[in-house]
């Protein structure tokens, strides 16, 4: 499908691997000039090379968005070639801790990386976007921000904050030609999840074939209507839609890509 994005410029934070990489590649395939961001130079350049080899156009921006200096560096590189049309805030992290072993410093650190880093980039990219009267801010959220679990309380809360601030920004941007929306993935298959499945399956009796492991893990941990984990490309496609002119009438929305894991009307 042609999303009518050829010639646009996009910054995808945290795109040196994983979901961000998949988003960057799909946007590049749609003719978007992509700024790939990461902290690790080797991995970030590897993604850029993959895009170039596929015929796309790309730049690399390195920096730690958990700091003002890092955000400044990334914004400087991203804006050097002109305004950014599409900002995809994706960078973040989580830790497998619970209420009993998550310190207040852990809360502060996760909030800084998962929420304030989004704010840093919005504040730096939005002024030029406003100047051209069209743009997209797409924040990656998650189902745990709507339907939290007992563990990872700081991560759950940071996702909820992303959702809330995205709607607030949408109201602030009314009439500017810029939209602010959220894509909320469910449980997504990636190399790390696959390795975790292979390690956990023998103890949990989930089988020996990866497809069987996936079905059993989903049934036990994240029941959904598809009976499987999502794929990174399925999330990237949702981002591409929200980035496109076809989504001009979508504002302050939360698009769940989770096969119904979150139970809502």
C-alpha positions as CSV (number, residue, x, y, z in Angstrom):
1,X,0.0,0.0,0.0
2,X,1.2,3.5,-0.8
3,X,0.9,5.5,2.4
4,X,1.7,8.7,0.4
5,X,4.8,9.4,2.6
6,X,7.4,9.7,-0.1
7,X,9.7,12.7,0.5
8,X,8.8,13.1,4.2
9,X,11.5,13.2,6.9
10,X,11.2,11.0,10.1
11,X,13.1,10.6,13.3
12,X,12.6,7.3,14.9
13,X,14.1,7.2,18.4
14,X,15.5,3.9,19.7
15,X,15.7,2.5,16.1
16,X,19.1,0.7,16.3
17,X,17.3,-2.6,17.1
18,X,13.9,-4.2,17.7
19,X,10.6,-2.4,17.2
20,X,12.3,0.9,16.4
21,X,14.3,-0.8,13.7
22,X,11.2,-2.3,12.1
23,X,9.5,1.1,12.1
24,X,12.4,2.8,10.5
25,X,12.7,0.2,7.8
26,X,9.0,0.3,7.0
27,X,9.0,4.1,6.8
28,X,12.1,4.0,4.6
29,X,10.3,1.5,2.3
30,X,7.5,4.0,1.9
31,X,10.0,6.6,0.6
32,X,10.5,8.4,3.9
33,X,14.0,9.9,4.6
34,X,14.7,8.3,8.0
35,X,17.0,9.4,10.8
36,X,17.9,6.3,12.7
37,X,18.7,6.9,16.3
38,X,20.6,4.9,18.9
39,X,23.3,5.0,21.5
40,X,25.5,2.2,20.1
41,X,27.2,3.5,16.9
42,X,27.9,0.0,15.4
43,X,24.3,-1.2,15.7
44,X,22.8,2.1,14.6
45,X,25.0,2.2,11.5
46,X,24.1,-1.4,10.7
47,X,20.4,-0.5,10.5
48,X,21.2,2.5,8.3
49,X,23.2,0.3,6.0
50,X,20.3,-2.1,5.7
51,X,18.1,0.8,4.7
52,X,20.6,2.1,2.2
53,X,21.1,-1.4,0.6
54,X,17.3,-1.6,0.2
55,X,17.3,1.7,-1.8
56,X,16.2,4.0,1.1
57,X,17.7,7.2,2.3
58,X,18.9,7.5,5.8
59,X,21.0,9.4,8.4
60,X,22.4,8.4,11.7
61,X,21.9,10.3,15.0
62,X,23.7,9.1,18.1
63,X,22.9,10.2,21.6
64,X,21.5,9.4,25.0
65,X,18.0,10.8,25.2
66,X,18.0,10.5,29.0
67,X,20.1,13.6,29.1
68,X,19.5,17.1,27.7
69,X,22.9,17.0,26.0
70,X,22.2,13.8,24.2
71,X,18.8,15.1,23.1
72,X,20.4,18.3,21.8
73,X,22.9,16.3,19.7
74,X,20.2,14.1,18.2
75,X,17.9,17.0,17.4
76,X,20.8,18.9,15.8
77,X,21.5,16.1,13.5
78,X,17.9,15.4,12.7
79,X,17.1,19.0,11.9
80,X,20.2,19.8,9.9
81,X,18.5,18.7,6.7
82,X,15.2,20.5,7.4
83,X,12.2,20.1,9.6
84,X,11.1,16.7,10.8
85,X,7.7,15.7,9.5
86,X,7.3,12.5,11.6
87,X,8.6,12.1,15.1
88,X,8.3,8.5,16.4
89,X,9.2,8.3,20.1
90,X,10.1,4.7,20.7
91,X,13.2,4.7,22.9
92,X,12.8,3.2,26.4
93,X,13.5,0.3,28.6
94,X,12.0,-1.8,31.4
95,X,13.3,-4.0,34.2
96,X,11.8,-7.2,35.6
97,X,11.3,-6.0,39.1
98,X,8.3,-5.9,41.5
99,X,7.0,-3.6,44.2
100,X,9.3,-5.2,46.8
101,X,12.6,-4.6,44.9
102,X,11.9,-1.5,42.8
103,X,13.6,1.5,44.5
104,X,12.5,5.1,44.2
105,X,15.6,5.7,42.2
106,X,14.4,2.9,39.8
107,X,11.1,4.8,39.4
108,X,13.0,8.0,38.7
109,X,15.3,6.4,36.2
110,X,12.5,4.7,34.3
111,X,10.4,7.8,34.2
112,X,13.3,9.8,32.9
113,X,14.1,7.4,30.1
114,X,10.5,6.4,29.2
115,X,8.7,9.7,29.6
116,X,11.0,12.7,29.9
117,X,13.0,11.5,26.9
118,X,9.8,11.7,24.8
119,X,9.2,15.2,26.2
120,X,12.8,16.3,25.3
121,X,12.4,15.3,21.7
122,X,8.9,16.8,21.3
123,X,10.2,20.1,22.6
124,X,13.1,20.1,20.2
125,X,11.4,18.8,17.1
126,X,8.0,20.4,17.3
127,X,8.8,24.1,16.7
128,X,10.1,23.4,13.2
129,X,7.2,21.1,12.5
130,X,4.8,23.8,13.4
131,X,6.5,26.1,11.0
132,X,5.4,23.9,8.0
133,X,1.9,23.4,9.2
134,X,1.8,19.6,9.0
135,X,3.3,16.8,11.1
136,X,3.0,13.7,13.1
137,X,4.0,12.9,16.7
138,X,3.6,9.1,17.3
139,X,4.4,7.9,20.8
140,X,4.9,4.2,21.4
141,X,2.9,3.1,24.5
142,X,1.8,-0.3,25.6
143,X,-1.1,-2.4,26.9
144,X,0.4,-2.4,30.4
145,X,-0.4,1.3,30.6
146,X,-4.1,0.4,30.3
147,X,-4.2,-3.0,32.0
148,X,-1.2,-3.1,34.4
149,X,0.2,-6.2,35.9
150,X,1.5,-6.6,39.5
151,X,5.2,-6.6,38.5
152,X,7.1,-3.8,36.8
153,X,5.0,-1.1,38.5
154,X,7.3,1.8,37.4
155,X,7.2,0.6,33.8
156,X,3.4,0.2,33.8
157,X,3.1,3.7,35.1
158,X,5.5,5.2,32.6
159,X,3.4,3.8,29.7
160,X,0.2,5.3,31.2
161,X,2.1,8.6,31.4
162,X,3.0,8.3,27.7
163,X,-0.7,7.8,26.8
164,X,-1.9,10.7,28.9
165,X,0.7,13.2,27.6
166,X,0.0,12.2,24.0
167,X,-3.7,13.2,24.4
168,X,-2.7,16.5,26.1
169,X,-0.4,17.3,23.3
170,X,-3.1,16.5,20.7
171,X,-5.4,19.1,22.4
172,X,-2.5,21.6,22.4
173,X,-1.9,21.0,18.7
174,X,-5.5,21.6,17.6
175,X,-5.6,23.6,14.4
176,X,-1.9,23.3,13.6
177,X,-2.1,20.4,11.1
178,X,-0.1,18.2,13.5
179,X,-1.5,15.2,15.2
180,X,-0.4,13.3,18.3
181,X,-1.3,9.7,18.7
182,X,-0.2,6.5,20.5
183,X,0.5,3.0,19.2
184,X,0.2,0.5,22.1
185,X,1.7,-2.9,21.2
186,X,0.9,-6.0,23.1
187,X,3.3,-8.9,23.6
188,X,5.6,-8.8,20.5
189,X,7.9,-11.6,19.3
190,X,11.5,-10.5,18.9
191,X,14.9,-12.3,19.2
192,X,15.0,-11.7,23.0
193,X,11.5,-13.1,23.5
194,X,12.3,-16.1,21.3
195,X,15.4,-16.9,23.4
196,X,13.4,-16.5,26.6
197,X,10.8,-18.9,25.3
198,X,13.5,-21.5,24.5
199,X,15.0,-21.1,27.9
200,X,11.7,-21.2,29.8
201,X,9.8,-23.9,27.8
202,X,11.5,-27.0,29.4
203,X,10.7,-25.9,32.9
204,X,7.1,-24.9,32.0
205,X,6.2,-27.8,29.8
206,X,5.6,-25.6,26.8
207,X,7.0,-28.1,24.2
208,X,10.1,-28.2,22.1
209,X,8.9,-26.6,18.8
210,X,9.1,-22.8,18.8
211,X,5.5,-22.5,17.4
212,X,4.2,-24.7,20.2
213,X,6.2,-22.8,22.8
214,X,4.6,-19.6,21.5
215,X,1.1,-20.9,21.6
216,X,1.4,-22.3,25.1
217,X,3.2,-19.2,26.5
218,X,0.5,-16.9,25.0
219,X,-2.3,-19.1,26.4
220,X,-0.8,-19.0,29.9
221,X,0.6,-15.4,30.0
222,X,-1.1,-13.1,27.5
223,X,-4.3,-14.7,26.2
224,X,-5.5,-13.0,23.0
225,X,-7.7,-13.6,20.1
226,X,-4.9,-14.5,17.7
227,X,-3.3,-17.1,20.0
228,X,0.2,-15.8,19.3
229,X,2.7,-13.0,19.9
230,X,2.5,-10.0,17.6
231,X,5.2,-9.3,15.0
232,X,7.2,-6.1,14.9
233,X,6.1,-5.4,11.4
234,X,2.5,-5.4,12.5
235,X,3.3,-2.5,14.9
236,X,5.3,-0.7,12.3
237,X,2.3,-0.8,9.9
238,X,0.2,0.9,12.5
239,X,2.8,3.6,12.9
240,X,3.0,4.0,9.1
241,X,-0.8,4.5,9.0
242,X,-0.8,7.1,11.7
243,X,2.1,8.9,9.9
244,X,0.2,9.0,6.7
245,X,-2.3,11.6,5.3
246,X,-4.9,8.8,5.6
247,X,-4.9,9.5,9.4
248,X,-5.5,13.3,9.2
249,X,-8.7,12.7,11.1
250,X,-7.1,10.7,13.9
251,X,-6.2,12.9,16.9
252,X,-5.4,11.9,20.5
253,X,-6.1,8.3,19.7
254,X,-4.6,5.1,21.1
255,X,-4.3,2.3,18.6
256,X,-3.8,-1.0,20.3
257,X,-1.9,-3.7,18.3
258,X,-2.5,-6.6,20.8
259,X,-5.1,-9.0,19.3
260,X,-7.4,-8.1,22.1
261,X,-5.1,-8.8,25.0
262,X,-6.4,-5.7,26.7
263,X,-10.1,-6.3,27.2
264,X,-12.1,-3.1,26.5
265,X,-15.2,-2.1,24.7
